[in-house]
Amino acid sequence: MSKKQTITLSDIKVIDGDTFKGTDGKEKKRIRVGSLNARELDQYGGKTDRKKAKKILNTTKKVTCTIDAYSYGRTVSNKIMDEKGRDISKLLKNAIHKPKKSKPKKKK
């Protein structure tokens, strides 16, 4: 079994609730947080999801991402740690979640 590749990024900029970009010193990389499906910016709640991601990612200078896959020009990572040892991927997943759609009430 081969060890998964990791990349360390700085100059973090949030794109939306589940995607951010940063530089590895040579080039910019786009990272998608795996298993997190935040709302798109044009969807209701999308801008709120981005604000939550910014609040978390603006507290860090560097993140180390374990690369799980590549999709739509982005690197997918399920394990993102910051320089303080915090699990950023877990913090994002806990902060950004879609509420379950409630069933419409039946009219009486």
C-alpha positions as CSV (number, residue, x, y, z in Angstrom):
1,M,0.0,0.0,0.0
2,S,1.5,3.3,-1.0
3,K,1.5,6.4,1.2
4,K,-0.8,9.2,0.2
5,Q,0.8,12.4,-1.1
6,T,0.4,15.5,1.0
7,I,0.8,19.2,0.1
8,T,1.2,22.2,2.3
9,L,-0.4,25.4,1.3
10,S,-0.2,29.0,2.4
11,D,-2.0,32.2,1.4
12,I,-5.4,30.5,1.8
13,K,-8.4,32.0,0.0
14,V,-11.9,30.6,0.4
15,I,-13.9,30.1,-2.8
16,D,-17.1,28.7,-1.4
17,G,-18.1,26.5,1.5
18,D,-16.3,23.4,0.4
19,T,-13.5,24.7,-1.8
20,F,-10.5,26.9,-1.2
21,K,-7.2,27.8,-2.9
22,G,-3.7,28.3,-1.7
23,T,-0.1,28.2,-2.9
24,D,2.5,25.5,-2.4
25,G,5.3,28.0,-3.0
26,K,5.4,27.2,-6.7
27,E,1.8,27.3,-8.0
28,K,-1.8,27.8,-6.8
29,K,-3.9,24.7,-6.0
30,R,-7.6,24.4,-5.5
31,I,-8.7,22.1,-2.8
32,R,-12.2,20.6,-2.3
33,V,-13.0,19.2,1.1
34,G,-14.1,15.6,0.4
35,S,-17.4,14.4,1.9
36,L,-18.5,18.0,2.4
37,N,-21.2,19.2,0.0
38,A,-21.7,22.9,0.8
39,R,-24.3,24.8,-1.1
40,E,-23.3,26.7,-4.2
41,L,-23.0,30.5,-3.9
42,D,-26.1,31.1,-6.0
43,Q,-28.1,28.8,-3.8
44,Y,-30.0,29.8,-0.6
45,G,-27.4,29.5,2.2
46,G,-24.4,29.4,-0.1
47,K,-23.0,32.7,1.0
48,T,-23.5,31.7,4.7
49,D,-21.5,28.5,4.0
50,R,-18.7,30.5,2.5
51,K,-18.7,32.9,5.6
52,K,-18.4,29.9,7.9
53,A,-15.5,28.5,5.9
54,K,-13.8,31.9,5.9
55,K,-14.2,32.2,9.7
56,I,-12.4,28.8,10.1
57,L,-9.7,29.2,7.4
58,N,-8.9,32.8,8.2
59,T,-7.5,31.7,11.6
60,T,-4.7,29.7,9.9
61,K,-1.6,30.5,7.9
62,K,-0.8,27.1,6.5
63,V,-2.7,23.8,5.9
64,T,-1.4,20.4,5.0
65,C,-3.8,18.4,2.8
66,T,-3.7,14.7,2.2
67,I,-4.6,14.1,-1.5
68,D,-7.4,11.6,-2.0
69,A,-8.4,12.3,-5.6
70,Y,-8.7,14.8,-8.4
71,S,-12.0,16.1,-9.6
72,Y,-13.0,19.0,-12.0
73,G,-9.6,20.7,-11.7
74,R,-9.5,20.5,-7.9
75,T,-7.6,18.3,-5.5
76,V,-10.0,16.4,-3.2
77,S,-8.8,16.0,0.4
78,N,-10.6,14.4,3.4
79,K,-7.8,15.2,5.8
80,I,-6.8,18.9,6.1
81,M,-4.7,19.9,9.1
82,D,-3.4,23.4,10.1
83,E,-0.1,24.4,11.6
84,K,-1.7,24.3,15.1
85,G,-2.7,20.7,14.7
86,R,-6.4,21.4,14.2
87,D,-8.4,19.1,11.9
88,I,-9.7,21.8,9.5
89,S,-11.7,19.3,7.4
90,K,-13.6,18.2,10.6
91,L,-14.2,21.8,11.7
92,L,-15.6,22.6,8.3
93,K,-17.8,19.6,8.2
94,N,-19.2,20.4,11.6
95,A,-19.8,24.0,10.8
96,I,-21.3,23.5,7.3
97,H,-24.1,21.1,7.1
98,K,-27.3,21.2,5.1
99,P,-30.4,21.0,7.2
100,K,-32.7,18.2,6.3
101,K,-35.7,19.2,4.3
102,S,-38.8,19.0,6.3
103,K,-41.9,17.5,4.9
104,P,-44.6,19.9,4.0
105,K,-47.4,20.0,6.5
106,K,-50.7,18.5,5.3
107,K,-53.5,20.9,5.1
108,K,-56.5,20.1,7.3
